[in-house]
Amino acid sequence: MSGTVWQRSDEWIGTEVEDSFVMVNIETGKYVSLNPTANAVWRALEHSQDEDQLCRMLMGEFDVGPEECRRAIADILERMGALNLARQH
């Protein structure tokens, strides 16, 4: 896993709605809905984290093995990066 550190963007705000976390970009008006796993990553990125830290956090919160966790983290961070929800620094 890479040592790349990620942080979330300050341009998004959100709230819990049923089983999802709905977010709106305050500059563009775009919105997204995060599933529980992506929401856990979003919460963790309140403070900068690398992928290994995120994976350890997810394995403690969800019943997931290391390989599945690595794939999920990579996918979530790629999507968050594409949506400008989070960025590398």
Residue, then its C-alpha position, 0 to 999 in steps of 0.5 A: m500500500s502506498g504511503t500517500v497521505w489524503q485529506r478531505s476537501d473543505e468544499w463539501i458539507g453533509t448530513e446523515v439521511e437514513d443509511s447514507f451520508v448525503m453531501v453537497n459541494i458548497e461551491t458547485g452545488k453538486y451532491v453525492s451520497l456516500n455508502p457506510t464504507a465511504n462515509a467511514v473514510w470521509r469521517a477518518l479524513e477529518h485528519s490527514q491519513d495515509e492508506d495504511q491508516l485508513c485500512r487499519m481503521l476500516m478493518g477495526e470498524f467492518d468485518v473485512g480482511p486486509e486484501e479486500c480492505r486495500r482494494a476498497i480503500a483504493d477504489i474509494l480514494e480514487r472516486m473521492g479524488a475524481l469528485n474532489l471530495a479528497r486529495q493527496h498531499 
